[in-house]
Amino acid sequence: MTTLNISNLHARVGNKAILNGIDLSVSSGRVHAVMGPNGAGKSTLSAIVMGKPGYTVTEGSVTLDGVDILDLPTWQRAQAGLHLVMQYPTEVPGVAVEDVIVEAFAARGRSTADVHELLAEEARRINFGEQFLERSMNVDLSGGEKKRNETLQLAVLQPKIAILDELDSGLDIDALRDCARRVEDATNEDNLGVLVITHYSRLLRELRPDVVHILVKGRIVASGGPELVETLERDGYAAFETGSTDDGSSALDDLFGPSPSRN
């Protein structure tokens, strides 16, 4: 079993504190959802875990199976088993998806002989046009096609832990269903652990979370089961923002009780 453990994580951009003590653990086969208002620190969390430049960790740790990853470059984090599905996938002119996957397989010591067949199979599975496999990656693709492409790469690379930074952004209903169900299948077929960052419950109807966390002002102010999403849908973030205190606790603790075990 693989575990991504985030402990007492504090981070800033320039002189502005963004994360104020995040504790979160994601293990194989489990789906953790992080929801919160704009500016809460959700995308910052994903960026720091994957090693995006521009962020300063001032306290805390991020480990993968007990190994501190904060000093590793992004490519080494990826080789260790982390994968990020980006909110805004990058366009790479002149480089096809197959080229990227071949290089990724080679770097991991995996055979590249069946890459084309694997990509074609996954493309069919998520209704991603096979013609796009030979075109420049993400160039002139719609938002939905780009997210299908990201999901295809995730499925083929088979990481240990995936971070989905607003996978549902820019997706229509069909693309959302195809992408979310493929990730959900990976949690069962490949024992993938998932940290999904989203604003909306519609993604979580397909990608069913084991634990839901509410992130406000750089702190997790409430954690619970899927029923927490229903509370959020009914009451919005205002109650959570009001409930957040300076010490990171929440006035909603009595309502939701202790956080569930994160095994």
KEKE-271936 format. One line per field, with one value per residue: x, y, z of N, C-alpha, C in turn. Coordinates in nm, 2 decimals. Layout:
residues N
nxx c(X  ...)
nyy c(Y  ...)
nzz c(Z  ...)
caxx c(X  ...)
cayy c(Y  ...)
cazz c(Z  ...)
cxx c(X  ...)
cyy c(Y  ...)
czz c(Z  ...)
end
This chain:
residues 263
nxx c(0.08  0.05  0.11  0.04  0.14  0.06  0.17  0.11  0.14  0.27  0.27  0.38  0.34  0.56  0.54  0.30  0.10  -0.04  -0.11  -0.19  -0.12  -0.18  -0.31  -0.32  -0.39  -0.35  -0.42  -0.36  -0.62  -0.81  -1.02  -0.99  -1.16  -1.11  -1.26  -1.35  -1.37  -1.29  -0.95  -0.88  -0.67  -0.65  -0.55  -0.29  -0.20  -0.19  0.00  0.23  0.27  0.34  0.57  0.59  0.75  0.79  0.66  0.69  0.77  0.72  0.69  0.64  0.57  0.59  0.54  0.60  0.52  0.68  0.91  1.06  0.95  0.98  1.22  1.27  1.30  1.04  1.02  1.13  0.95  0.73  0.83  0.85  0.58  0.38  0.12  -0.01  -0.31  -0.38  -0.54  -0.55  -0.45  -0.13  -0.03  0.16  0.34  0.43  0.50  0.38  0.12  0.19  0.47  0.54  0.45  0.61  0.86  0.82  0.77  1.02  1.19  1.10  1.18  1.01  0.88  0.85  0.72  0.45  0.32  0.16  -0.06  -0.17  -0.24  -0.43  -0.63  -0.70  -0.79  -1.02  -1.17  -1.23  -1.36  -1.20  -1.08  -0.89  -0.74  -0.63  -0.41  -0.19  -0.14  -0.01  0.04  -0.25  -0.29  -0.50  -0.72  -1.04  -1.17  -1.28  -1.17  -0.90  -0.90  -0.99  -0.76  -0.57  -0.67  -0.64  -0.36  -0.30  -0.42  -0.27  -0.01  -0.03  0.01  0.09  -0.04  -0.28  -0.33  -0.60  -0.66  -0.92  -1.05  -1.30  -1.33  -1.44  -1.56  -1.82  -2.12  -2.10  -1.82  -1.73  -1.84  -1.71  -1.44  -1.43  -1.54  -1.34  -1.12  -1.23  -1.26  -0.99  -0.91  -1.01  -0.92  -0.64  -0.57  -0.53  -0.46  -0.64  -0.64  -0.87  -0.95  -1.20  -1.47  -1.73  -2.02  -2.10  -1.89  -1.82  -2.03  -1.98  -1.71  -1.66  -1.61  -1.42  -1.36  -1.43  -1.30  -1.31  -1.17  -1.06  -0.93  -0.67  -0.67  -0.79  -1.11  -1.32  -1.40  -1.53  -1.77  -1.92  -2.17  -2.11  -2.08  -2.34  -2.43  -2.27  -2.37  -2.62  -2.59  -2.37  -2.04  -2.03  -2.10  -1.89  -1.68  -1.74  -1.72  -1.45  -1.16  -0.89  -0.70  -0.73  -0.93  -1.28  -1.60  -1.79  -1.72  -1.87  -2.09  -2.00  -1.84  -1.55  -1.27  -1.28  -1.11  -0.80  -0.69)
nyy c(-0.12  0.22  0.55  0.89  1.14  1.43  1.67  1.91  2.13  2.43  2.71  2.97  3.24  3.46  3.71  3.63  3.43  3.11  2.84  2.70  2.50  2.22  1.90  1.58  1.27  1.03  0.72  0.41  0.31  0.48  0.76  1.10  1.40  1.75  2.04  2.39  2.75  2.99  3.09  2.96  2.79  2.55  2.48  2.56  2.37  2.14  2.22  2.25  1.99  1.86  2.00  2.26  2.55  2.86  2.86  2.87  2.65  2.67  2.53  2.20  1.88  1.67  1.35  1.04  0.72  0.74  0.87  1.18  1.42  1.68  1.80  1.69  1.71  1.78  1.57  1.35  1.31  1.24  1.00  0.85  0.80  0.98  1.18  1.44  1.57  1.83  2.15  2.33  2.21  2.18  2.30  2.14  2.20  2.02  1.79  1.47  1.28  1.01  1.02  1.15  0.96  0.73  0.83  0.86  0.60  0.48  0.62  0.51  0.25  0.08  -0.13  -0.01  -0.12  -0.17  0.07  0.22  0.05  0.04  0.31  0.35  0.17  0.28  0.53  0.46  0.37  0.59  0.75  0.92  1.07  0.87  0.99  1.21  1.12  1.13  1.39  1.71  1.75  1.84  2.07  2.28  2.15  2.10  2.20  1.98  1.77  1.80  1.73  1.47  1.37  1.41  1.23  0.99  0.98  0.95  0.70  0.52  0.55  0.47  0.57  0.58  0.75  0.99  1.34  1.54  1.83  2.02  1.86  1.86  2.11  2.30  2.09  1.91  1.72  1.46  1.42  1.47  1.25  1.03  1.08  1.09  0.84  0.67  0.73  0.65  0.38  0.31  0.33  0.09  -0.11  -0.07  0.01  0.27  0.57  0.87  1.22  1.46  1.77  2.01  2.22  2.15  1.94  1.76  1.62  1.45  1.28  1.08  1.01  0.87  0.99  0.87  1.02  1.36  1.68  2.01  2.30  2.61  2.93  2.83  2.62  2.30  2.28  2.11  1.77  1.48  1.22  1.14  1.27  1.52  1.68  1.72  1.88  2.10  2.18  2.26  2.46  2.62  2.78  2.97  2.91  2.75  2.93  3.12  2.95  2.89  2.92  3.10  2.91  2.70  2.52  2.43  2.57  2.40  2.15  2.01  1.94  1.76  1.59  1.39  1.36  1.11  0.79  0.78  0.57)
nzz c(0.00  -0.08  0.06  0.06  0.26  0.42  0.64  0.88  0.70  0.60  0.39  0.16  -0.08  -0.20  0.04  0.13  0.32  0.24  0.28  0.60  0.78  0.70  0.73  0.60  0.46  0.21  0.08  -0.10  -0.33  -0.22  -0.22  -0.17  -0.13  -0.18  -0.11  -0.15  -0.12  -0.37  -0.36  -0.13  -0.11  -0.25  -0.51  -0.47  -0.28  -0.44  -0.62  -0.46  -0.37  -0.60  -0.67  -0.80  -0.91  -0.72  -0.48  -0.13  0.12  0.46  0.69  0.81  0.64  0.34  0.25  0.07  0.11  0.34  0.25  0.22  0.00  -0.07  -0.13  -0.38  -0.74  -0.97  -1.17  -1.05  -0.84  -0.99  -1.10  -0.87  -0.82  -0.81  -0.97  -1.16  -1.27  -1.46  -1.41  -1.61  -1.89  -2.05  -2.37  -2.62  -2.87  -3.16  -3.03  -2.99  -2.81  -2.78  -2.81  -2.56  -2.37  -2.44  -2.37  -2.10  -2.01  -2.08  -1.90  -1.66  -1.68  -1.81  -2.07  -2.40  -2.61  -2.65  -2.64  -2.83  -2.87  -2.61  -2.57  -2.77  -2.69  -2.44  -2.53  -2.67  -2.46  -2.31  -2.49  -2.65  -2.93  -3.15  -3.35  -3.23  -3.10  -3.26  -3.30  -3.22  -2.87  -2.70  -2.85  -3.02  -2.92  -2.76  -2.44  -2.31  -2.46  -2.40  -2.12  -2.14  -2.26  -2.06  -1.87  -2.01  -2.02  -1.75  -1.70  -1.85  -1.75  -1.49  -1.21  -0.85  -0.67  -0.76  -0.83  -0.88  -1.02  -1.02  -1.23  -1.34  -1.46  -1.73  -1.86  -2.04  -1.97  -2.07  -2.11  -1.85  -1.72  -1.85  -1.79  -1.51  -1.43  -1.54  -1.38  -1.13  -1.18  -1.19  -0.93  -0.83  -1.01  -1.03  -0.78  -0.73  -0.55  -0.48  -0.48  -0.50  -0.62  -0.62  -0.70  -0.72  -0.67  -0.87  -1.00  -0.80  -0.79  -0.97  -0.93  -0.66  -0.34  -0.05  0.17  0.25  0.25  0.38  0.28  0.40  0.39  0.40  0.57  0.68  0.77  0.82  0.80  0.66  0.56  0.24  0.28  0.37  0.15  0.07  0.27  0.22  -0.03  0.04  0.23  0.15  0.14  0.33  0.60  0.67  0.65  0.84  1.06  1.08  1.28  1.44  1.53  1.37  1.42  1.41  1.43  1.35  1.44  1.64  1.50  1.30  1.42  1.51  1.28  1.02  1.03  0.85  0.66)
caxx c(0.00  0.12  0.05  0.09  0.11  0.09  0.17  0.13  0.20  0.25  0.34  0.35  0.39  0.62  0.52  0.16  0.07  -0.15  -0.15  -0.17  -0.12  -0.26  -0.29  -0.40  -0.32  -0.42  -0.36  -0.40  -0.75  -0.90  -1.05  -1.01  -1.20  -1.09  -1.35  -1.33  -1.40  -1.17  -0.85  -0.87  -0.54  -0.66  -0.45  -0.16  -0.17  -0.15  0.13  0.34  0.29  0.41  0.70  0.58  0.83  0.72  0.60  0.79  0.72  0.78  0.68  0.57  0.64  0.51  0.61  0.54  0.57  0.78  1.02  1.03  0.96  0.98  1.35  1.29  1.24  0.91  1.03  1.15  0.82  0.65  0.88  0.82  0.45  0.28  0.08  -0.10  -0.40  -0.38  -0.67  -0.53  -0.34  -0.04  -0.02  0.30  0.35  0.54  0.52  0.26  0.10  0.27  0.61  0.55  0.44  0.73  0.97  0.79  0.79  1.16  1.24  1.06  1.22  0.90  0.89  0.77  0.68  0.31  0.26  0.06  -0.18  -0.22  -0.30  -0.55  -0.73  -0.75  -0.86  -1.15  -1.24  -1.29  -1.42  -1.11  -1.05  -0.76  -0.66  -0.56  -0.29  -0.08  -0.13  0.06  -0.04  -0.34  -0.30  -0.63  -0.82  -1.14  -1.15  -1.32  -1.07  -0.78  -0.92  -0.98  -0.62  -0.50  -0.71  -0.58  -0.22  -0.31  -0.46  -0.16  0.11  -0.06  0.08  0.04  -0.13  -0.31  -0.39  -0.68  -0.68  -1.04  -1.07  -1.43  -1.33  -1.45  -1.62  -1.96  -2.17  -2.04  -1.67  -1.71  -1.87  -1.61  -1.31  -1.45  -1.56  -1.21  -1.04  -1.29  -1.22  -0.85  -0.90  -1.04  -0.84  -0.50  -0.55  -0.49  -0.51  -0.68  -0.67  -0.94  -0.98  -1.31  -1.57  -1.87  -2.05  -2.13  -1.78  -1.82  -2.14  -1.92  -1.59  -1.71  -1.50  -1.43  -1.35  -1.44  -1.24  -1.34  -1.05  -1.10  -0.82  -0.55  -0.69  -0.90  -1.20  -1.41  -1.38  -1.64  -1.81  -1.99  -2.28  -2.06  -2.11  -2.48  -2.43  -2.21  -2.46  -2.74  -2.55  -2.26  -1.92  -2.04  -2.10  -1.76  -1.59  -1.77  -1.68  -1.31  -1.10  -0.75  -0.62  -0.75  -1.04  -1.40  -1.73  -1.87  -1.67  -1.97  -2.19  -1.95  -1.76  -1.41  -1.24  -1.27  -0.97  -0.74  -0.61)
cayy c(0.00  0.35  0.65  1.02  1.20  1.58  1.69  2.04  2.20  2.57  2.76  3.11  3.29  3.59  3.73  3.60  3.29  3.05  2.72  2.74  2.38  2.11  1.76  1.50  1.14  0.96  0.59  0.33  0.27  0.57  0.89  1.21  1.52  1.87  2.15  2.51  2.86  3.05  3.15  2.88  2.72  2.41  2.46  2.57  2.24  2.05  2.27  2.22  1.84  1.83  2.07  2.37  2.67  2.99  2.84  2.84  2.57  2.73  2.43  2.07  1.78  1.59  1.22  0.93  0.60  0.77  0.94  1.32  1.45  1.83  1.84  1.63  1.78  1.72  1.45  1.25  1.29  1.16  0.86  0.79  0.75  1.09  1.23  1.56  1.61  1.98  2.22  2.39  2.13  2.25  2.27  2.11  2.19  1.94  1.66  1.39  1.21  0.89  1.06  1.17  0.83  0.65  0.88  0.84  0.46  0.45  0.67  0.42  0.12  0.00  -0.16  0.08  -0.19  -0.18  0.20  0.26  -0.03  0.09  0.44  0.33  0.10  0.38  0.63  0.41  0.35  0.72  0.82  1.02  1.04  0.82  1.07  1.31  1.06  1.16  1.53  1.78  1.73  1.94  2.18  2.30  2.06  2.16  2.17  1.84  1.68  1.81  1.66  1.33  1.34  1.40  1.11  0.89  0.96  0.89  0.56  0.45  0.56  0.39  0.61  0.53  0.86  1.10  1.46  1.59  1.97  2.06  1.78  1.89  2.24  2.30  1.96  1.89  1.61  1.33  1.42  1.46  1.11  0.94  1.10  1.05  0.69  0.60  0.74  0.56  0.24  0.29  0.31  -0.05  -0.20  -0.04  0.05  0.41  0.67  1.00  1.35  1.53  1.91  2.05  2.32  2.11  1.80  1.68  1.53  1.35  1.18  0.98  0.98  0.87  1.00  0.81  1.13  1.50  1.79  2.15  2.39  2.75  3.01  2.76  2.52  2.21  2.32  2.01  1.65  1.38  1.14  1.21  1.35  1.66  1.75  1.76  2.00  2.22  2.21  2.33  2.58  2.69  2.79  3.08  2.86  2.70  3.04  3.17  2.86  2.88  3.00  3.13  2.80  2.60  2.44  2.48  2.58  2.29  2.02  1.94  1.88  1.66  1.49  1.37  1.32  0.97  0.73  0.80  0.45)
cazz c(0.00  -0.09  0.13  0.06  0.39  0.43  0.78  0.93  0.59  0.59  0.27  0.13  -0.20  -0.15  0.18  0.17  0.37  0.17  0.36  0.74  0.86  0.63  0.77  0.51  0.42  0.10  0.06  -0.22  -0.34  -0.15  -0.28  -0.08  -0.21  -0.11  -0.16  -0.08  -0.20  -0.44  -0.28  -0.01  -0.11  -0.30  -0.62  -0.41  -0.22  -0.55  -0.68  -0.37  -0.37  -0.73  -0.69  -0.89  -0.85  -0.68  -0.35  -0.02  0.24  0.58  0.80  0.78  0.55  0.25  0.23  -0.01  0.17  0.44  0.19  0.21  -0.14  -0.09  -0.20  -0.51  -0.85  -1.01  -1.25  -0.96  -0.77  -1.09  -1.11  -0.74  -0.83  -0.81  -1.10  -1.15  -1.38  -1.44  -1.43  -1.75  -1.95  -2.13  -2.51  -2.65  -3.02  -3.22  -2.95  -2.98  -2.68  -2.78  -2.78  -2.42  -2.30  -2.47  -2.29  -1.96  -1.99  -2.08  -1.78  -1.56  -1.71  -1.87  -2.21  -2.49  -2.73  -2.67  -2.61  -2.92  -2.84  -2.48  -2.59  -2.85  -2.60  -2.34  -2.60  -2.70  -2.33  -2.26  -2.61  -2.70  -3.07  -3.17  -3.44  -3.15  -3.04  -3.35  -3.32  -3.11  -2.75  -2.65  -2.95  -3.09  -2.86  -2.68  -2.30  -2.28  -2.52  -2.32  -2.00  -2.18  -2.29  -1.93  -1.81  -2.08  -1.97  -1.61  -1.70  -1.91  -1.67  -1.37  -1.09  -0.72  -0.62  -0.85  -0.78  -0.99  -0.99  -1.10  -1.35  -1.40  -1.52  -1.87  -1.91  -2.05  -1.89  -2.12  -2.08  -1.71  -1.68  -1.90  -1.72  -1.37  -1.42  -1.57  -1.25  -1.03  -1.22  -1.16  -0.78  -0.81  -1.09  -1.01  -0.64  -0.73  -0.45  -0.55  -0.41  -0.61  -0.59  -0.70  -0.65  -0.75  -0.63  -0.99  -1.02  -0.69  -0.81  -1.05  -0.86  -0.52  -0.24  0.08  0.27  0.20  0.34  0.34  0.30  0.41  0.44  0.42  0.68  0.67  0.88  0.85  0.73  0.68  0.45  0.12  0.32  0.39  0.02  0.07  0.36  0.15  -0.14  0.10  0.31  0.09  0.21  0.43  0.73  0.70  0.66  0.97  1.16  1.09  1.38  1.42  1.57  1.27  1.46  1.34  1.51  1.30  1.49  1.71  1.41  1.22  1.50  1.48  1.14  1.01  1.02  0.72  0.64)
cxx c(0.09  0.04  0.12  0.05  0.16  0.07  0.20  0.19  0.16  0.33  0.29  0.40  0.43  0.60  0.38  0.15  -0.05  -0.20  -0.10  -0.18  -0.21  -0.22  -0.38  -0.32  -0.41  -0.35  -0.42  -0.55  -0.85  -0.91  -1.08  -1.05  -1.17  -1.17  -1.33  -1.35  -1.27  -1.08  -0.82  -0.73  -0.54  -0.56  -0.31  -0.11  -0.12  -0.02  0.25  0.37  0.37  0.54  0.70  0.66  0.74  0.66  0.71  0.72  0.79  0.78  0.61  0.64  0.54  0.59  0.53  0.60  0.69  0.90  0.98  1.05  0.98  1.11  1.37  1.24  1.12  0.92  1.05  1.03  0.73  0.70  0.86  0.67  0.34  0.24  -0.02  -0.18  -0.43  -0.52  -0.66  -0.42  -0.26  -0.04  0.13  0.31  0.46  0.57  0.38  0.25  0.19  0.42  0.63  0.54  0.56  0.84  0.95  0.81  0.94  1.23  1.21  1.10  1.12  0.92  0.80  0.71  0.53  0.24  0.15  -0.07  -0.25  -0.30  -0.43  -0.66  -0.79  -0.83  -1.01  -1.23  -1.30  -1.34  -1.33  -1.06  -0.91  -0.67  -0.58  -0.42  -0.16  -0.06  -0.05  -0.02  -0.12  -0.36  -0.43  -0.74  -0.92  -1.10  -1.17  -1.22  -0.94  -0.79  -0.93  -0.84  -0.54  -0.54  -0.65  -0.43  -0.21  -0.33  -0.34  -0.04  0.09  0.02  0.02  -0.07  -0.15  -0.37  -0.47  -0.72  -0.80  -1.05  -1.20  -1.44  -1.34  -1.51  -1.77  -1.99  -2.10  -1.89  -1.65  -1.74  -1.76  -1.48  -1.33  -1.46  -1.43  -1.12  -1.10  -1.26  -1.07  -0.83  -0.93  -0.95  -0.69  -0.46  -0.49  -0.55  -0.53  -0.70  -0.74  -0.98  -1.09  -1.40  -1.71  -1.89  -2.07  -2.02  -1.78  -1.94  -2.08  -1.79  -1.62  -1.61  -1.53  -1.43  -1.36  -1.39  -1.28  -1.22  -1.09  -0.97  -0.70  -0.55  -0.80  -0.99  -1.30  -1.38  -1.49  -1.66  -1.87  -2.11  -2.24  -2.08  -2.25  -2.50  -2.38  -2.31  -2.58  -2.70  -2.44  -2.14  -1.93  -2.03  -1.96  -1.66  -1.61  -1.72  -1.53  -1.25  -0.95  -0.66  -0.65  -0.87  -1.17  -1.52  -1.82  -1.83  -1.78  -2.07  -2.13  -1.87  -1.62  -1.39  -1.23  -1.13  -0.92  -0.64  -0.57)
cyy c(0.12  0.46  0.79  1.09  1.35  1.62  1.84  2.13  2.34  2.62  2.90  3.13  3.43  3.60  3.69  3.45  3.23  2.93  2.74  2.61  2.28  1.97  1.67  1.38  1.07  0.83  0.52  0.30  0.37  0.70  1.00  1.33  1.64  1.98  2.27  2.63  2.91  3.11  3.07  2.81  2.58  2.39  2.47  2.44  2.14  2.09  2.23  2.07  1.80  1.90  2.19  2.49  2.78  2.98  2.81  2.77  2.62  2.63  2.31  1.99  1.72  1.46  1.13  0.80  0.63  0.85  1.09  1.36  1.60  1.87  1.77  1.71  1.71  1.59  1.33  1.21  1.20  1.01  0.78  0.74  0.85  1.14  1.34  1.57  1.76  2.04  2.28  2.32  2.21  2.21  2.25  2.10  2.10  1.81  1.59  1.32  1.08  0.91  1.08  1.04  0.74  0.70  0.85  0.69  0.42  0.50  0.58  0.28  0.02  -0.02  -0.06  0.01  -0.18  -0.04  0.23  0.18  0.01  0.22  0.43  0.27  0.20  0.49  0.58  0.40  0.48  0.81  0.94  0.98  0.99  0.91  1.18  1.25  1.10  1.31  1.59  1.78  1.86  2.06  2.17  2.20  2.14  2.13  2.03  1.74  1.68  1.73  1.51  1.28  1.33  1.27  0.99  0.87  0.91  0.74  0.47  0.44  0.49  0.44  0.55  0.62  0.96  1.22  1.52  1.74  2.02  1.99  1.82  2.03  2.24  2.18  1.97  1.76  1.48  1.32  1.40  1.31  1.02  0.95  1.05  0.90  0.62  0.61  0.65  0.42  0.21  0.27  0.16  -0.14  -0.19  0.00  0.19  0.49  0.80  1.11  1.44  1.67  1.96  2.15  2.25  1.96  1.71  1.58  1.42  1.25  1.06  0.92  0.98  0.88  0.92  0.92  1.27  1.59  1.92  2.24  2.53  2.82  2.93  2.65  2.43  2.23  2.21  1.89  1.55  1.29  1.21  1.30  1.50  1.74  1.80  1.88  2.12  2.27  2.30  2.46  2.67  2.70  2.89  3.02  2.81  2.82  3.11  3.09  2.85  2.97  3.01  3.00  2.68  2.51  2.50  2.47  2.46  2.15  1.94  1.87  1.76  1.55  1.48  1.33  1.17  0.92  0.74  0.69  0.44)
czz c(0.00  -0.01  0.10  0.19  0.39  0.57  0.81  0.82  0.59  0.46  0.24  -0.02  -0.18  0.00  0.23  0.20  0.30  0.24  0.51  0.83  0.81  0.68  0.68  0.47  0.32  0.08  -0.06  -0.21  -0.27  -0.23  -0.18  -0.17  -0.12  -0.18  -0.08  -0.17  -0.28  -0.34  -0.15  0.00  -0.18  -0.41  -0.57  -0.35  -0.33  -0.61  -0.59  -0.37  -0.49  -0.76  -0.78  -0.83  -0.81  -0.54  -0.25  0.09  0.36  0.70  0.75  0.68  0.46  0.22  0.14  0.04  0.26  0.38  0.17  0.06  -0.17  -0.15  -0.33  -0.62  -0.90  -1.08  -1.16  -0.87  -0.86  -1.10  -0.98  -0.73  -0.81  -0.95  -1.08  -1.28  -1.36  -1.48  -1.57  -1.82  -2.05  -2.28  -2.54  -2.80  -3.06  -3.15  -2.94  -2.84  -2.67  -2.75  -2.63  -2.34  -2.32  -2.38  -2.14  -1.92  -1.98  -1.95  -1.66  -1.57  -1.76  -2.02  -2.29  -2.61  -2.76  -2.64  -2.70  -2.89  -2.71  -2.50  -2.67  -2.77  -2.50  -2.41  -2.63  -2.57  -2.28  -2.37  -2.65  -2.84  -3.09  -3.27  -3.36  -3.10  -3.13  -3.37  -3.20  -2.98  -2.71  -2.74  -3.02  -3.04  -2.77  -2.53  -2.26  -2.34  -2.45  -2.19  -2.03  -2.20  -2.16  -1.86  -1.88  -2.03  -1.83  -1.61  -1.75  -1.82  -1.54  -1.25  -0.96  -0.66  -0.73  -0.79  -0.90  -0.95  -1.08  -1.23  -1.42  -1.47  -1.67  -1.94  -1.93  -1.98  -1.94  -2.09  -1.93  -1.67  -1.73  -1.82  -1.57  -1.35  -1.45  -1.44  -1.14  -1.06  -1.18  -1.01  -0.75  -0.88  -1.06  -0.87  -0.63  -0.61  -0.52  -0.45  -0.51  -0.55  -0.68  -0.63  -0.64  -0.72  -0.75  -1.02  -0.92  -0.70  -0.89  -0.99  -0.71  -0.42  -0.11  0.19  0.19  0.30  0.29  0.38  0.29  0.46  0.48  0.52  0.64  0.79  0.91  0.75  0.76  0.56  0.34  0.16  0.35  0.26  0.02  0.16  0.29  0.04  -0.08  0.16  0.25  0.18  0.33  0.57  0.77  0.72  0.80  1.08  1.18  1.20  1.36  1.45  1.47  1.30  1.39  1.44  1.46  1.36  1.56  1.62  1.34  1.30  1.46  1.34  1.13  1.00  0.87  0.70  0.50)
end
